[in-house]
Amino acid sequence: MTITTKAVDIGIITPYSAQVKLLNQWITDTLPGTRAVEINTIDAYQGSEKTAIIVSLVRSNSDGEIGFLGRAVDGPRRLNVALTRGQRYTAVVGDFHTLRYNNERKQTDVYQKLTRFFEETGRINQVDPQLLPS
């Protein structure tokens, strides 16, 4: 059985409004005809669903600083919103080293558990560093 997904059925979710703007511009410039892909922030997607969702957790640094995503007050809620918007498929893109980094300055238990789940179920794929732009 083949499942066909149209651009209008796909959503991209990111925590940052600057990335929303960048992705919208990139899609407009690079992939004509796919403007129907809805790109928005996690907070804006609350209450919405799409057939397929790509969650972009874009923070990446050697210090493991994840900003407001690590706040105990609303970080787990935002992650829950992001992970539950896909009706059939959800892909998570992120630097899991940064997300699960453990130090005294932030709460990362939720990302450590998420990473462990992906690893234990064979759902995590490492990107070859040679494929990344320098």
N, C-alpha and C positions, 0 to 999 in steps of 0.2 A: 504494500500500500504506500503510495506516495502522497505526502502532505505538502501542499503548496501554500507558501506564506507570501502575501503581498506586502509591499513597503508600508502600507497603511496599518498593517497588523504588527509592525515592529516598533518597539520603543527603546530608547537609550536613556538610562538614568545615571546621573552623576550628582555628587554632593555640591558641586561648585557651579555657580552661574557663569563664571568666566569660561569654563569648559563647555557649557551649553552653547554659548556664543561661538566659540571656536569650532565645535563640531557642526553646528548649523552652517557656518560659513564654508567649512571643508566639504560638506555634502553638497552644498549649492555649487561650489566651484569644480568639484572633482567627479561627482556622480549625478549628472543631470537625470532628472526623472525619479530620483529617490527622495525628493524633498518631503514626500508623504511620511517618511520615518519621523516619528515624534521624538524629540530630544528635549528633556527637561530635568529639573533638579528633583532630588528625592522628595523634598517637601511638596513640590508642585504635583507630583505623581500620586500623592496620598489619595486614596479613594478611586484611582483609575486602574485599568488593567489593559493589557495587550496580549495577543497570542504569544509573542516572543519578546523577551526583554533582555537587553544587555546592560549589566550594571558595571559602571566604570568607577572603580575606587582608585583614583589616580595618584594618590600620595606615594612618593618614593624617595627615600633618603637613607643614608647609612645610620642616622641617629634614631630611626624608628618613630619620628614625630608624625602623628596622624591628625593633629589639630582637633577640631570639634568632633570628628568621628569617634574619638576615644573618650569623650566626656561620658561619665557614668549616668548623668542625668538624661541625656537624649541620644547618645550614640547607638545603643542597642535598639531603640525605637526606630531610628532612621534606617538602620540596617534591616530590621524586620520589614519596614515598608518597602525598601528596595527589593528584597528577596521574594516578596509575595505578590508582585505586580504581574508576573508572567502567568498566563493561563495554561500554557503547554510547555514552555521552555524558558529557562533563565540561565544566562551565561554571566559569570562574574569575572571581570578582568581587573587585576590588581597586583601590586607588589606585596606578596604575602609575607615576605621577610619584614617589610616595614609595618604591615598591619598587625603582626603578632609579636613584634619586638616587645620585650618585657623590661621595664625599668620602673622605678618608684613614682615617676611623675604622671603616669596615666593608667587608665584601666583598659586592658586589652584582652581580658578573658574571653569575651565574645568572639574576637577574631582568632584567638588561638583555637577555640572550639570549632569555628568554621573551617579553619585550615586543616585541623585534624580530621574533620568529617570528610572533606574533599580528598585528603590523602588516603584515609581508610577505605573509601569507596571507589578509589581509582579514578576520581574525577578531577584531579589536578594535573595540569600540563605545564611543564617548565618551558620557557622560551629560550632558545639558544641565544646567548648573548651576542653572537656574531650577526644575528639577524636584526639586532636593534641599532638604530642610527646613533652615531656618536656625536 
